[in-house]
Amino acid sequence: MTGLDNSPDFHSTIAYGVSGDGSVVVGSGRLSGSLQACIWNEVDGMCSLKDLLAGEYGLDLTGWTLREATAISANGLTIVGYGINPQNCYEGWIATLPSPVPLPGAVLLGFLGLAYSGLRLRRMAA
């Protein structure tokens, strides 16, 4: 068992959804006194889902407050929840991502694998 409330910023976190391999958990927690959707992985710990979607994927979430992320698909590409839209009304949302939530270690490992493959191909061609 791993405790997920390991961020100095988030308090009273609740997990609602887990990716198929267990590497990503979504839910909600208190951030600066207000309920916010959050996301957890073993490398980065707990962080704001809104910050991740805007920063890593470039989504324009101006005016939105993401309150809870209630589920994540098995492959980690779809996250659903509810929040407050720019018109100040509660609304459900769905975020469909082009790639799974980034894990820094996995990205580095992928780049190392590509570099090794390129080196082997170069040697075979020589």
Helices and strands as residue ranges (DSSP letters): E 10-18, E 24-31, E 34-41, E 45-48, H 49-57, E 65-72, E 78-84, E 90-96, H 104-125
